[in-house]
Amino acid sequence: MDVSGTIGAVLNQKNREIYSVSPDATVFEAVQLMDAKNVGALLVMDSERLVGIISERDYTRKIMLRGKRSRETKVAEIMSTNVFTTHPRQGVETCLRLMTDKHIRHLPVLDDDKVVGVISIGDLVKHVISCQQAAIAHLESYIHGGFAAG
């Protein structure tokens, strides 16, 4: 599969707002923010430093299934700390492979250790579909004589 483009190009096509919580926030506050922003994960930031990520999956597996209380449990207790990241110059195909192999849906984008965005598996799928549509349109134009003979 030929998937061209970089993560920077994908980021440029989407809202660059970064949603995050403190490790000291409650899980309930994190879930409220995910709901309000309609996202499936939040970065966990200690001032400007990325320290983890909390996702809907963390909530369901580490709170609901274990009978913990989201209003009393801190994000730091359930967040994923082994966070895979990428950078704006990384290729889309490499990130798709990483996200598929590691079963992750969100990937923070860092540029010189500074968080510049987050991409989701959905963002990458949209990008791939867009690239495929452009290639199809190009081929259709070529087939129907859209290019002058050389």
C-alpha positions as CSV (number, residue, x, y, z in Angstrom):
1,M,0.0,0.0,0.0
2,D,1.5,3.3,-1.0
3,V,0.6,5.8,1.7
4,S,2.4,9.0,1.2
5,G,2.7,12.1,3.3
6,T,4.0,13.0,6.7
7,I,2.4,13.4,10.1
8,G,3.0,17.1,9.8
9,A,0.7,17.2,6.7
10,V,-2.0,15.3,8.6
11,L,-1.7,17.7,11.5
12,N,-2.1,20.6,9.1
13,Q,-5.5,19.3,8.0
14,K,-7.0,19.1,11.5
15,N,-7.7,21.1,14.5
16,R,-4.4,21.5,16.3
17,E,-5.9,21.9,19.8
18,I,-4.3,19.6,22.3
19,Y,-6.6,18.4,25.1
20,S,-4.8,17.4,28.3
21,V,-5.2,16.8,32.0
22,S,-2.9,16.9,35.0
23,P,-1.8,13.6,36.6
24,D,-3.5,15.0,39.8
25,A,-6.9,15.4,38.1
26,T,-9.6,12.8,38.9
27,V,-10.5,10.2,36.4
28,F,-14.1,11.6,36.5
29,E,-12.7,15.1,35.4
30,A,-10.8,13.4,32.6
31,V,-13.8,11.5,31.3
32,Q,-15.9,14.7,31.5
33,L,-13.3,16.5,29.3
34,M,-13.2,13.6,26.8
35,D,-17.0,13.8,26.6
36,A,-17.0,17.6,26.2
37,K,-14.4,17.6,23.5
38,N,-15.6,14.4,21.9
39,V,-12.2,12.7,22.0
40,G,-11.2,9.2,23.0
41,A,-8.0,10.1,24.9
42,L,-6.2,12.9,26.7
43,L,-2.6,13.7,27.1
44,V,-1.4,13.7,30.7
45,M,0.8,16.7,31.1
46,D,3.0,17.8,34.0
47,S,3.3,21.5,33.1
48,E,4.8,21.3,29.6
49,R,6.1,17.7,29.9
50,L,4.2,14.7,28.5
51,V,4.0,12.1,31.3
52,G,1.2,9.8,30.0
53,I,-2.0,9.3,28.2
54,I,-5.5,8.4,29.5
55,S,-8.0,6.8,27.1
56,E,-11.5,5.4,27.2
57,R,-9.9,2.0,27.2
58,D,-8.0,2.9,30.4
59,Y,-11.2,4.0,32.0
60,T,-13.2,0.9,31.1
61,R,-10.4,-1.6,32.0
62,K,-8.9,0.1,35.1
63,I,-11.9,1.8,36.7
64,M,-15.2,0.1,35.6
65,L,-14.0,-3.5,35.5
66,R,-12.1,-3.2,38.8
67,G,-14.9,-1.4,40.7
68,K,-12.9,1.7,41.4
69,R,-14.5,5.1,41.8
70,S,-13.7,7.6,39.1
71,R,-14.4,10.6,41.4
72,E,-11.7,9.5,43.9
73,T,-9.1,7.9,41.6
74,K,-6.4,10.1,40.2
75,V,-5.4,10.0,36.5
76,A,-1.8,9.1,37.6
77,E,-3.1,5.8,39.0
78,I,-4.5,4.5,35.7
79,M,-2.8,6.5,32.9
80,S,-0.6,4.7,30.4
81,T,3.0,5.8,30.9
82,N,4.6,3.8,28.1
83,V,3.5,6.3,25.5
84,F,4.5,5.9,21.9
85,T,5.1,9.2,20.1
86,T,5.9,10.4,16.7
87,H,7.2,13.6,15.1
88,P,6.0,15.8,12.2
89,R,8.5,14.5,9.7
90,Q,7.5,10.8,10.3
91,G,5.8,9.0,7.4
92,V,2.1,8.2,7.6
93,E,2.7,4.6,6.7
94,T,5.2,4.1,9.6
95,C,2.7,5.5,12.1
96,L,-0.1,3.4,10.7
97,R,2.0,0.3,11.1
98,L,3.1,1.3,14.7
99,M,-0.5,2.0,15.8
100,T,-1.8,-1.2,14.3
101,D,1.0,-3.4,15.7
102,K,0.8,-1.8,19.2
103,H,-3.0,-1.6,19.2
104,I,-3.1,2.1,20.0
105,R,-5.5,4.7,18.7
106,H,-3.8,7.9,19.6
107,L,-0.3,9.1,19.0
108,P,1.2,12.3,20.5
109,V,3.3,14.3,18.0
110,L,6.4,15.8,19.5
111,D,8.8,18.3,17.9
112,D,12.0,18.7,20.0
113,D,10.3,17.3,23.1
114,K,7.4,19.8,22.7
115,V,3.9,18.4,22.1
116,V,2.6,19.9,18.9
117,G,-0.5,17.7,18.3
118,V,-2.1,14.4,18.6
119,I,-3.1,12.1,15.7
120,S,-5.7,9.4,15.9
121,I,-6.0,6.3,13.9
122,G,-9.1,8.0,12.4
123,D,-7.0,10.9,11.2
124,L,-4.7,8.6,9.4
125,V,-7.5,6.6,7.8
126,K,-9.0,9.9,6.5
127,H,-5.6,10.9,5.1
128,V,-5.2,7.5,3.3
129,I,-8.8,7.8,1.8
130,S,-8.0,11.3,0.7
131,C,-4.8,10.1,-1.0
132,Q,-6.6,7.3,-2.7
133,Q,-9.4,9.6,-4.0
134,A,-6.8,11.9,-5.4
135,A,-5.0,9.1,-7.2
136,I,-8.3,7.8,-8.6
137,A,-9.2,11.2,-9.9
138,H,-5.8,11.6,-11.5
139,L,-6.1,8.2,-13.2
140,E,-9.7,8.9,-14.4
141,S,-8.5,12.2,-15.8
142,Y,-5.6,10.4,-17.6
143,I,-7.9,7.7,-19.0
144,H,-10.4,10.3,-20.3
145,G,-7.7,12.3,-22.1
146,G,-7.1,14.9,-19.5
147,F,-3.4,15.1,-20.3
148,A,-2.0,16.3,-23.6
149,A,0.1,13.7,-25.4
150,G,3.8,14.4,-25.3
